[in-house]
Amino acid sequence: MKQLFNVILAWGQDDEGNYTATVAAPTEGAAALLVAEEMAESTDAPKFDDDADRQQWIARRAADVVDIYPTDVQLRQDLGAQFADELYPDGVVREINLEELGRILSENRDRLLLSH
């Protein structure tokens, strides 16, 4: 089963910074490879001599993970912080059920979305 990951990979040189993307993948390792492949398609990527050179570069970038985490972890934290008063009026923090939240969002879509 695929899940969403936030992935931050280093470009490889200290002065080049990082590349950040969100991808759907079955594992963190697969997510890092997908983002490294995306980086290879970027205009900021180096020119590759051949496909073997490109694949080696992708493998190096995928191994140079700055950070990688499932988006649901950050989503739960962000929602808990944003709506702490509404979710935890007694001050006891609990885990947010994202499946149930998805159902509530779907049932109340018209009330939640602003019209343009």
A tleap script that builds the chain and sets N, CA, C and O, in Angstrom:
source leaprc.protein.ff14SB
mol = sequence {
  NMET LYS GLN LEU PHE ASN VAL ILE LEU ALA
  TRP GLY GLN ASP ASP GLU GLY ASN TYR THR
  ALA THR VAL ALA ALA PRO THR GLU GLY ALA
  ALA ALA LEU LEU VAL ALA GLU GLU MET ALA
  GLU SER THR ASP ALA PRO LYS PHE ASP ASP
  ASP ALA ASP ARG GLN GLN TRP ILE ALA ARG
  ARG ALA ALA ASP VAL VAL ASP ILE TYR PRO
  THR ASP VAL GLN LEU ARG GLN ASP LEU GLY
  ALA GLN PHE ALA ASP GLU LEU TYR PRO ASP
  GLY VAL VAL ARG GLU ILE ASN LEU GLU GLU
  LEU GLY ARG ILE LEU SER GLU ASN ARG ASP
  ARG LEU LEU LEU SER CHIE
}
set mol.1.N position { 0.836 -1.183 0.000 }
set mol.1.CA position { 0.000 0.000 0.000 }
set mol.1.C position { 0.883 1.249 0.000 }
set mol.1.O position { 1.856 1.332 0.749 }
set mol.2.N position { 0.538 2.200 -0.833 }
set mol.2.CA position { 1.312 3.435 -0.908 }
set mol.2.C position { 0.821 4.437 0.127 }
set mol.2.O position { -0.358 4.475 0.479 }
set mol.3.N position { 1.760 5.244 0.600 }
set mol.3.CA position { 1.413 6.360 1.459 }
set mol.3.C position { 2.231 7.558 1.014 }
set mol.3.O position { 3.201 7.416 0.270 }
set mol.4.N position { 1.840 8.734 1.469 }
set mol.4.CA position { 2.559 9.947 1.102 }
set mol.4.C position { 3.727 10.181 2.050 }
set mol.4.O position { 3.601 10.028 3.265 }
set mol.5.N position { 4.871 10.556 1.470 }
set mol.5.CA position { 6.062 10.897 2.235 }
set mol.5.C position { 6.537 12.283 1.847 }
set mol.5.O position { 6.521 12.645 0.670 }
set mol.6.N position { 6.956 13.054 2.825 }
set mol.6.CA position { 7.702 14.282 2.577 }
set mol.6.C position { 9.164 13.879 2.547 }
set mol.6.O position { 9.658 13.243 3.478 }
set mol.7.N position { 9.861 14.249 1.474 }
set mol.7.CA position { 11.244 13.829 1.286 }
set mol.7.C position { 12.104 15.055 1.041 }
set mol.7.O position { 11.764 15.916 0.230 }
set mol.8.N position { 13.224 15.125 1.751 }
set mol.8.CA position { 14.213 16.186 1.525 }
set mol.8.C position { 15.542 15.497 1.238 }
set mol.8.O position { 16.084 14.782 2.080 }
set mol.9.N position { 16.055 15.729 0.027 }
set mol.9.CA position { 17.340 15.163 -0.386 }
set mol.9.C position { 18.331 16.289 -0.650 }
set mol.9.O position { 17.955 17.367 -1.110 }
set mol.10.N position { 19.588 16.028 -0.356 }
set mol.10.CA position { 20.652 16.996 -0.641 }
set mol.10.C position { 21.030 16.920 -2.115 }
set mol.10.O position { 21.026 15.847 -2.717 }
set mol.11.N position { 21.356 18.082 -2.687 }
set mol.11.CA position { 21.808 18.118 -4.081 }
set mol.11.C position { 23.196 17.518 -4.229 }
set mol.11.O position { 23.556 17.075 -5.319 }
set mol.12.N position { 23.968 17.492 -3.181 }
set mol.12.CA position { 25.279 16.851 -3.260 }
set mol.12.C position { 26.437 17.765 -2.934 }
set mol.12.O position { 27.490 17.290 -2.509 }
set mol.13.N position { 26.275 19.057 -3.118 }
set mol.13.CA position { 27.292 20.044 -2.763 }
set mol.13.C position { 26.724 20.915 -1.658 }
set mol.13.O position { 25.535 21.233 -1.666 }
set mol.14.N position { 27.557 21.300 -0.714 }
set mol.14.CA position { 27.081 22.105 0.415 }
set mol.14.C position { 26.392 23.391 -0.021 }
set mol.14.O position { 25.442 23.837 0.622 }
set mol.15.N position { 26.864 23.983 -1.102 }
set mol.15.CA position { 26.309 25.266 -1.541 }
set mol.15.C position { 25.078 25.120 -2.446 }
set mol.15.O position { 24.519 26.121 -2.894 }
set mol.16.N position { 24.656 23.887 -2.714 }
set mol.16.CA position { 23.527 23.672 -3.620 }
set mol.16.C position { 22.187 23.541 -2.902 }
set mol.16.O position { 21.138 23.622 -3.540 }
set mol.17.N position { 22.207 23.342 -1.596 }
set mol.17.CA position { 20.962 23.237 -0.852 }
set mol.17.C position { 20.308 21.882 -0.985 }
set mol.17.O position { 20.960 20.877 -1.267 }
set mol.18.N position { 18.993 21.877 -0.775 }
set mol.18.CA position { 18.230 20.632 -0.758 }
set mol.18.C position { 17.081 20.681 -1.753 }
set mol.18.O position { 16.701 21.744 -2.244 }
set mol.19.N position { 16.548 19.519 -2.033 }
set mol.19.CA position { 15.389 19.365 -2.910 }
set mol.19.C position { 14.284 18.717 -2.077 }
set mol.19.O position { 14.506 17.692 -1.433 }
set mol.20.N position { 13.114 19.308 -2.093 }
set mol.20.CA position { 12.004 18.826 -1.281 }
set mol.20.C position { 10.822 18.462 -2.169 }
set mol.20.O position { 10.472 19.198 -3.091 }
set mol.21.N position { 10.214 17.318 -1.880 }
set mol.21.CA position { 9.037 16.891 -2.637 }
set mol.21.C position { 8.189 15.972 -1.771 }
set mol.21.O position { 8.665 15.404 -0.788 }
set mol.22.N position { 6.933 15.836 -2.151 }
set mol.22.CA position { 6.018 14.890 -1.524 }
set mol.22.C position { 5.632 13.872 -2.581 }
set mol.22.O position { 5.196 14.231 -3.674 }
set mol.23.N position { 5.795 12.596 -2.248 }
set mol.23.CA position { 5.514 11.533 -3.212 }
set mol.23.C position { 4.750 10.390 -2.546 }
set mol.23.O position { 4.827 10.198 -1.332 }
set mol.24.N position { 4.018 9.643 -3.358 }
set mol.24.CA position { 3.352 8.429 -2.898 }
set mol.24.C position { 4.266 7.245 -3.186 }
set mol.24.O position { 4.735 7.068 -4.310 }
set mol.25.N position { 4.514 6.435 -2.157 }
set mol.25.CA position { 5.407 5.295 -2.309 }
set mol.25.C position { 5.093 4.260 -1.226 }
set mol.25.O position { 4.484 4.587 -0.208 }
set mol.26.N position { 5.513 3.005 -1.450 }
set mol.26.CA position { 5.247 1.974 -0.448 }
set mol.26.C position { 6.183 2.041 0.762 }
set mol.26.O position { 5.820 1.593 1.850 }
set mol.27.N position { 7.391 2.601 0.579 }
set mol.27.CA position { 8.384 2.660 1.657 }
set mol.27.C position { 9.154 3.972 1.583 }
set mol.27.O position { 9.099 4.683 0.579 }
set mol.28.N position { 9.870 4.281 2.653 }
set mol.28.CA position { 10.717 5.478 2.655 }
set mol.28.C position { 11.801 5.382 1.582 }
set mol.28.O position { 12.090 6.366 0.902 }
set mol.29.N position { 12.402 4.200 1.428 }
set mol.29.CA position { 13.445 4.020 0.418 }
set mol.29.C position { 12.931 4.247 -0.995 }
set mol.29.O position { 13.595 4.888 -1.809 }
set mol.30.N position { 11.752 3.723 -1.279 }
set mol.30.CA position { 11.145 3.934 -2.594 }
set mol.30.C position { 10.817 5.403 -2.801 }
set mol.30.O position { 10.954 5.920 -3.910 }
set mol.31.N position { 10.384 6.080 -1.740 }
set mol.31.CA position { 10.084 7.510 -1.838 }
set mol.31.C position { 11.345 8.297 -2.160 }
set mol.31.O position { 11.314 9.200 -2.995 }
set mol.32.N position { 12.450 7.966 -1.510 }
set mol.32.CA position { 13.720 8.658 -1.770 }
set mol.32.C position { 14.150 8.447 -3.226 }
set mol.32.O position { 14.627 9.384 -3.867 }
set mol.33.N position { 13.990 7.248 -3.743 }
set mol.33.CA position { 14.349 6.984 -5.146 }
set mol.33.C position { 13.466 7.780 -6.108 }
set mol.33.O position { 13.963 8.325 -7.094 }
set mol.34.N position { 12.174 7.850 -5.835 }
set mol.34.CA position { 11.276 8.624 -6.703 }
set mol.34.C position { 11.676 10.098 -6.739 }
set mol.34.O position { 11.679 10.722 -7.799 }
set mol.35.N position { 12.012 10.644 -5.578 }
set mol.35.CA position { 12.405 12.049 -5.525 }
set mol.35.C position { 13.747 12.252 -6.220 }
set mol.35.O position { 13.935 13.254 -6.911 }
set mol.36.N position { 14.671 11.332 -6.050 }
set mol.36.CA position { 15.961 11.440 -6.740 }
set mol.36.C position { 15.773 11.384 -8.256 }
set mol.36.O position { 16.460 12.094 -8.991 }
set mol.37.N position { 14.855 10.550 -8.725 }
set mol.37.CA position { 14.552 10.497 -10.161 }
set mol.37.C position { 13.945 11.813 -10.634 }
set mol.37.O position { 14.248 12.293 -11.727 }
set mol.38.N position { 13.088 12.389 -9.800 }
set mol.38.CA position { 12.510 13.699 -10.115 }
set mol.38.C position { 13.609 14.757 -10.196 }
set mol.38.O position { 13.588 15.618 -11.075 }
set mol.39.N position { 14.563 14.687 -9.278 }
set mol.39.CA position { 15.691 15.625 -9.290 }
set mol.39.C position { 16.490 15.492 -10.586 }
set mol.39.O position { 16.929 16.490 -11.158 }
set mol.40.N position { 16.673 14.258 -11.042 }
set mol.40.CA position { 17.453 14.005 -12.257 }
set mol.40.C position { 16.805 14.630 -13.481 }
set mol.40.O position { 17.488 14.940 -14.458 }
set mol.41.N position { 15.483 14.819 -13.434 }
set mol.41.CA position { 14.760 15.444 -14.547 }
set mol.41.C position { 14.776 16.972 -14.457 }
set mol.41.O position { 14.410 17.660 -15.410 }
set mol.42.N position { 15.195 17.483 -13.327 }
set mol.42.CA position { 15.202 18.926 -13.103 }
set mol.42.C position { 16.253 19.614 -13.971 }
set mol.42.O position { 17.260 19.014 -14.347 }
set mol.43.N position { 15.999 20.874 -14.277 }
set mol.43.CA position { 16.975 21.658 -15.037 }
set mol.43.C position { 18.226 21.935 -14.209 }
set mol.43.O position { 19.260 22.317 -14.757 }
set mol.44.N position { 18.138 21.745 -12.890 }
set mol.44.CA position { 19.298 21.946 -12.022 }
set mol.44.C position { 20.197 20.724 -11.936 }
set mol.44.O position { 21.293 20.800 -11.381 }
set mol.45.N position { 19.747 19.600 -12.477 }
set mol.45.CA position { 20.545 18.375 -12.441 }
set mol.45.C position { 21.723 18.502 -13.402 }
set mol.45.O position { 21.658 19.248 -14.379 }
set mol.46.N position { 22.801 17.770 -13.120 }
set mol.46.CA position { 23.946 17.804 -14.041 }
set mol.46.C position { 23.613 17.102 -15.353 }
set mol.46.O position { 22.634 16.361 -15.444 }
set mol.47.N position { 24.425 17.340 -16.348 }
set mol.47.CA position { 24.295 16.617 -17.618 }
set mol.47.C position { 24.934 15.244 -17.428 }
set mol.47.O position { 26.062 15.138 -16.948 }
set mol.48.N position { 24.211 14.206 -17.804 }
set mol.48.CA position { 24.697 12.850 -17.607 }
set mol.48.C position { 25.352 12.336 -18.881 }
set mol.48.O position { 24.884 12.604 -19.988 }
set mol.49.N position { 26.460 11.580 -18.707 }
set mol.49.CA position { 27.170 11.004 -19.850 }
set mol.49.C position { 26.350 9.911 -20.521 }
set mol.49.O position { 26.331 9.796 -21.746 }
set mol.50.N position { 25.673 9.111 -19.704 }
set mol.50.CA position { 24.854 8.015 -20.213 }
set mol.50.C position { 23.876 7.590 -19.127 }
set mol.50.O position { 23.846 8.182 -18.048 }
set mol.51.N position { 23.077 6.566 -19.409 }
set mol.51.CA position { 22.070 6.134 -18.445 }
set mol.51.C position { 22.709 5.574 -17.175 }
set mol.51.O position { 22.171 5.757 -16.083 }
set mol.52.N position { 23.844 4.898 -17.304 }
set mol.52.CA position { 24.530 4.363 -16.118 }
set mol.52.C position { 24.976 5.499 -15.205 }
set mol.52.O position { 24.863 5.398 -13.983 }
set mol.53.N position { 25.481 6.576 -15.791 }
set mol.53.CA position { 25.885 7.754 -15.019 }
set mol.53.C position { 24.678 8.358 -14.306 }
set mol.53.O position { 24.763 8.736 -13.138 }
set mol.54.N position { 23.555 8.445 -15.017 }
set mol.54.CA position { 22.316 8.979 -14.444 }
set mol.54.C position { 21.835 8.115 -13.288 }
set mol.54.O position { 21.463 8.643 -12.239 }
set mol.55.N position { 21.836 6.793 -13.460 }
set mol.55.CA position { 21.382 5.877 -12.410 }
set mol.55.C position { 22.284 5.945 -11.170 }
set mol.55.O position { 21.796 5.871 -10.042 }
set mol.56.N position { 23.577 6.084 -11.376 }
set mol.56.CA position { 24.501 6.223 -10.234 }
set mol.56.C position { 24.225 7.519 -9.483 }
set mol.56.O position { 24.234 7.539 -8.253 }
set mol.57.N position { 23.981 8.589 -10.211 }
set mol.57.CA position { 23.674 9.876 -9.577 }
set mol.57.C position { 22.385 9.763 -8.772 }
set mol.57.O position { 22.316 10.246 -7.642 }
set mol.58.N position { 21.367 9.131 -9.340 }
set mol.58.CA position { 20.091 8.942 -8.646 }
set mol.58.C position { 20.300 8.145 -7.358 }
set mol.58.O position { 19.756 8.506 -6.315 }
set mol.59.N position { 21.075 7.074 -7.422 }
set mol.59.CA position { 21.334 6.254 -6.235 }
set mol.59.C position { 22.050 7.062 -5.155 }
set mol.59.O position { 21.735 6.922 -3.974 }
set mol.60.N position { 23.006 7.904 -5.543 }
set mol.60.CA position { 23.718 8.746 -4.571 }
set mol.60.C position { 22.775 9.756 -3.936 }
set mol.60.O position { 22.805 9.960 -2.722 }
set mol.61.N position { 21.938 10.389 -4.752 }
set mol.61.CA position { 20.998 11.377 -4.208 }
set mol.61.C position { 19.991 10.702 -3.268 }
set mol.61.O position { 19.690 11.241 -2.203 }
set mol.62.N position { 19.473 9.538 -3.647 }
set mol.62.CA position { 18.499 8.833 -2.812 }
set mol.62.C position { 19.113 8.414 -1.477 }
set mol.62.O position { 18.411 8.327 -0.470 }
set mol.63.N position { 20.400 8.159 -1.468 }
set mol.63.CA position { 21.082 7.771 -0.232 }
set mol.63.C position { 21.406 8.972 0.653 }
set mol.63.O position { 21.684 8.813 1.841 }
set mol.64.N position { 21.371 10.164 0.080 }
set mol.64.CA position { 21.740 11.381 0.811 }
set mol.64.C position { 20.484 12.071 1.352 }
set mol.64.O position { 20.188 13.215 1.007 }
set mol.65.N position { 19.759 11.354 2.200 }
set mol.65.CA position { 18.501 11.846 2.756 }
set mol.65.C position { 18.774 12.845 3.875 }
set mol.65.O position { 19.497 12.548 4.826 }
set mol.66.N position { 18.193 14.019 3.751 }
set mol.66.CA position { 18.240 15.012 4.825 }
set mol.66.C position { 17.125 14.707 5.817 }
set mol.66.O position { 17.338 14.730 7.030 }
set mol.67.N position { 15.926 14.421 5.289 }
set mol.67.CA position { 14.788 14.060 6.129 }
set mol.67.C position { 13.748 13.362 5.267 }
set mol.67.O position { 13.588 13.672 4.086 }
set mol.68.N position { 13.053 12.426 5.869 }
set mol.68.CA position { 11.951 11.747 5.189 }
set mol.68.C position { 10.972 11.277 6.258 }
set mol.68.O position { 11.366 10.681 7.260 }
set mol.69.N position { 9.687 11.553 6.029 }
set mol.69.CA position { 8.686 11.152 7.009 }
set mol.69.C position { 7.319 11.084 6.334 }
set mol.69.O position { 7.056 11.799 5.366 }
set mol.70.N position { 6.456 10.220 6.853 }
set mol.70.CA position { 5.098 10.136 6.311 }
set mol.70.C position { 4.343 11.440 6.559 }
set mol.70.O position { 4.448 12.022 7.639 }
set mol.71.N position { 3.593 11.895 5.577 }
set mol.71.CA position { 2.876 13.161 5.718 }
set mol.71.C position { 1.822 13.098 6.814 }
set mol.71.O position { 1.492 14.124 7.408 }
set mol.72.N position { 1.288 11.911 7.093 }
set mol.72.CA position { 0.249 11.831 8.119 }
set mol.72.C position { 0.778 12.195 9.501 }
set mol.72.O position { 0.019 12.691 10.333 }
set mol.73.N position { 2.040 11.964 9.761 }
set mol.73.CA position { 2.639 12.336 11.047 }
set mol.73.C position { 2.588 13.850 11.216 }
set mol.73.O position { 2.137 14.354 12.245 }
set mol.74.N position { 3.049 14.565 10.207 }
set mol.74.CA position { 3.042 16.026 10.266 }
set mol.74.C position { 1.613 16.568 10.270 }
set mol.74.O position { 1.319 17.539 10.966 }
set mol.75.N position { 0.733 15.946 9.499 }
set mol.75.CA position { -0.660 16.392 9.447 }
set mol.75.C position { -1.321 16.300 10.822 }
set mol.75.O position { -2.002 17.230 11.255 }
set mol.76.N position { -1.115 15.173 11.502 }
set mol.76.CA position { -1.686 15.027 12.845 }
set mol.76.C position { -1.148 16.100 13.790 }
set mol.76.O position { -1.904 16.689 14.563 }
set mol.77.N position { 0.167 16.353 13.724 }
set mol.77.CA position { 0.768 17.373 14.581 }
set mol.77.C position { 0.213 18.759 14.265 }
set mol.77.O position { -0.133 19.520 15.169 }
set mol.78.N position { 0.131 19.077 12.975 }
set mol.78.CA position { -0.358 20.397 12.565 }
set mol.78.C position { -1.824 20.605 12.953 }
set mol.78.O position { -2.189 21.662 13.468 }
set mol.79.N position { -2.655 19.600 12.705 }
set mol.79.CA position { -4.068 19.715 13.069 }
set mol.79.C position { -4.238 19.834 14.576 }
set mol.79.O position { -5.052 20.624 15.054 }
set mol.80.N position { -3.477 19.054 15.317 }
set mol.80.CA position { -3.545 19.115 16.772 }
set mol.80.C position { -3.153 20.472 17.311 }
set mol.80.O position { -3.755 20.970 18.263 }
set mol.81.N position { -2.137 21.075 16.698 }
set mol.81.CA position { -1.702 22.406 17.132 }
set mol.81.C position { -2.705 23.478 16.709 }
set mol.81.O position { -3.043 24.358 17.500 }
set mol.82.N position { -3.177 23.407 15.481 }
set mol.82.CA position { -4.094 24.421 14.949 }
set mol.82.C position { -5.441 24.417 15.671 }
set mol.82.O position { -6.016 25.472 15.937 }
set mol.83.N position { -5.933 23.219 15.984 }
set mol.83.CA position { -7.271 23.098 16.571 }
set mol.83.C position { -7.224 22.508 17.984 }
set mol.83.O position { -8.125 21.768 18.378 }
set mol.84.N position { -6.191 22.830 18.733 }
set mol.84.CA position { -6.014 22.275 20.077 }
set mol.84.C position { -7.201 22.572 20.980 }
set mol.84.O position { -7.660 21.687 21.702 }
set mol.85.N position { -7.706 23.800 20.953 }
set mol.85.CA position { -8.828 24.158 21.829 }
set mol.85.C position { -10.081 23.347 21.504 }
set mol.85.O position { -10.819 22.946 22.404 }
set mol.86.N position { -10.315 23.109 20.217 }
set mol.86.CA position { -11.505 22.365 19.804 }
set mol.86.C position { -11.351 20.856 20.031 }
set mol.86.O position { -12.303 20.182 20.423 }
set mol.87.N position { -10.144 20.333 19.781 }
set mol.87.CA position { -9.919 18.891 19.880 }
set mol.87.C position { -9.655 18.415 21.304 }
set mol.87.O position { -10.067 17.318 21.679 }
set mol.88.N position { -8.976 19.228 22.089 }
set mol.88.CA position { -8.546 18.810 23.426 }
set mol.88.C position { -8.989 19.815 24.494 }
set mol.88.O position { -8.143 20.363 25.200 }
set mol.89.N position { -10.297 20.071 24.627 }
set mol.89.CA position { -10.749 21.070 25.600 }
set mol.89.C position { -10.375 20.702 27.044 }
set mol.89.O position { -10.274 21.570 27.910 }
set mol.90.N position { -10.172 19.399 27.285 }
set mol.90.CA position { -9.791 18.968 28.627 }
set mol.90.C position { -8.275 18.968 28.823 }
set mol.90.O position { -7.779 18.628 29.897 }
set mol.91.N position { -7.542 19.355 27.769 }
set mol.91.CA position { -6.092 19.419 27.854 }
set mol.91.C position { -5.390 18.089 27.628 }
set mol.91.O position { -4.161 18.034 27.649 }
set mol.92.N position { -6.144 17.017 27.412 }
set mol.92.CA position { -5.561 15.695 27.182 }
set mol.92.C position { -5.420 15.486 25.675 }
set mol.92.O position { -6.419 15.400 24.961 }
set mol.93.N position { -4.184 15.405 25.196 }
set mol.93.CA position { -3.921 15.245 23.769 }
set mol.93.C position { -4.090 13.773 23.386 }
set mol.93.O position { -3.543 12.881 24.034 }
set mol.94.N position { -4.849 13.545 22.334 }
set mol.94.CA position { -5.076 12.197 21.817 }
set mol.94.C position { -4.710 12.167 20.334 }
set mol.94.O position { -4.580 13.212 19.696 }
set mol.95.N position { -4.548 10.980 19.803 }
set mol.95.CA position { -4.218 10.833 18.378 }
set mol.95.C position { -5.460 11.097 17.535 }
set mol.95.O position { -6.563 10.676 17.883 }
set mol.96.N position { -5.266 11.800 16.423 }
set mol.96.CA position { -6.354 12.105 15.500 }
set mol.96.C position { -6.527 10.935 14.534 }
set mol.96.O position { -5.556 10.462 13.944 }
set mol.97.N position { -7.762 10.473 14.375 }
set mol.97.CA position { -8.093 9.387 13.467 }
set mol.97.C position { -8.296 9.991 12.078 }
set mol.97.O position { -9.338 10.585 11.801 }
set mol.98.N position { -7.295 9.837 11.203 }
set mol.98.CA position { -7.371 10.460 9.876 }
set mol.98.C position { -8.407 9.798 8.974 }
set mol.98.O position { -8.968 10.464 8.104 }
set mol.99.N position { -8.675 8.516 9.155 }
set mol.99.CA position { -9.717 7.862 8.350 }
set mol.99.C position { -11.076 8.471 8.669 }
set mol.99.O position { -11.858 8.764 7.765 }
set mol.100.N position { -11.353 8.658 9.942 }
set mol.100.CA position { -12.620 9.264 10.348 }
set mol.100.C position { -12.676 10.720 9.896 }
set mol.100.O position { -13.723 11.196 9.459 }
set mol.101.N position { -11.555 11.426 9.999 }
set mol.101.CA position { -11.506 12.809 9.529 }
set mol.101.C position { -11.826 12.877 8.036 }
set mol.101.O position { -12.545 13.775 7.598 }
set mol.102.N position { -11.304 11.947 7.264 }
set mol.102.CA position { -11.607 11.907 5.833 }
set mol.102.C position { -13.084 11.723 5.566 }
set mol.102.O position { -13.640 12.352 4.665 }
set mol.103.N position { -13.732 10.854 6.353 }
set mol.103.CA position { -15.174 10.645 6.212 }
set mol.103.C position { -15.937 11.928 6.549 }
set mol.103.O position { -16.865 12.306 5.835 }
set mol.104.N position { -15.545 12.593 7.632 }
set mol.104.CA position { -16.202 13.837 8.037 }
set mol.104.C position { -16.017 14.910 6.965 }
set mol.104.O position { -16.951 15.647 6.648 }
set mol.105.N position { -14.823 14.994 6.416 }
set mol.105.CA position { -14.565 15.966 5.351 }
set mol.105.C position { -15.439 15.687 4.132 }
set mol.105.O position { -16.021 16.602 3.549 }
set mol.106.N position { -15.522 14.432 3.761 }
set mol.106.CA position { -16.325 14.054 2.595 }
set mol.106.C position { -17.802 14.390 2.815 }
set mol.106.O position { -18.468 14.907 1.917 }
set mol.107.N position { -18.297 14.098 3.994 }
set mol.107.CA position { -19.713 14.357 4.293 }
set mol.107.C position { -20.025 15.849 4.399 }
set mol.107.O position { -21.172 16.253 4.202 }
set mol.108.N position { -19.041 16.655 4.701 }
set mol.108.CA position { -19.258 18.081 4.916 }
set mol.108.C position { -18.516 18.953 3.898 }
set mol.108.O position { -18.229 20.122 4.155 }
set mol.109.N position { -18.222 18.378 2.769 }
set mol.109.CA position { -17.437 19.073 1.743 }
set mol.109.C position { -18.018 20.442 1.384 }
set mol.109.O position { -17.283 21.427 1.314 }
set mol.110.N position { -19.304 20.507 1.162 }
set mol.110.CA position { -19.941 21.769 0.761 }
set mol.110.C position { -19.821 22.846 1.831 }
set mol.110.O position { -19.735 24.031 1.508 }
set mol.111.N position { -19.815 22.455 3.083 }
set mol.111.CA position { -19.683 23.427 4.188 }
set mol.111.C position { -18.239 23.882 4.366 }
set mol.111.O position { -17.996 24.978 4.872 }
set mol.112.N position { -17.288 23.063 3.962 }
set mol.112.CA position { -15.875 23.342 4.217 }
set mol.112.C position { -15.176 24.121 3.116 }
set mol.112.O position { -14.248 24.881 3.392 }
set mol.113.N position { -15.603 23.945 1.882 }
set mol.113.CA position { -14.919 24.566 0.754 }
set mol.113.C position { -15.525 25.933 0.448 }
set mol.113.O position { -16.743 26.094 0.363 }
set mol.114.N position { -14.654 26.891 0.288 }
set mol.114.CA position { -15.087 28.246 -0.059 }
set mol.114.C position { -15.318 28.323 -1.561 }
set mol.114.O position { -14.552 27.759 -2.341 }
set mol.115.N position { -16.357 29.010 -1.959 }
set mol.115.CA position { -16.603 29.192 -3.398 }
set mol.115.C position { -15.808 30.383 -3.890 }
set mol.115.O position { -15.513 31.311 -3.137 }
set mol.116.N position { -15.471 30.341 -5.149 }
set mol.116.CA position { -14.667 31.452 -5.725 }
set mol.116.C position { -15.535 32.492 -6.335 }
set mol.116.O position { -15.032 33.486 -6.860 }
savepdb mol mol.pdb
quit
